[in-house]
């Protein structure tokens, strides 16, 4: 069993993963992308003023909490604000593009968890 460790691991994620864990995360993330894209599509159609107000409150809380890397936090918040603005304006095309952009960034972050130079000798 190979273990992988990353030096760029956010505080809230485990820094040591088995190869099986890593592959499971990537595999399940593909399903996650499908669900998120369907969810944002439905949200554009069904969003209400109450939903918008709840999103605004959550975004304000997110901006105040910096429980992990500031750059990661700011990048994540900027994606969420982009998605929020698209939903608020009921712009389906922009909402889908924003969500896809965010999910692509997250997937690339996940893929960085397992660089070959950080492979531990435990195979």
Helices and strands as residue ranges (DSSP letters): E 3-5, E 16-18, H 19-46, H 49-64, H 70-88, H 92-111, G 112-114, G 116-118
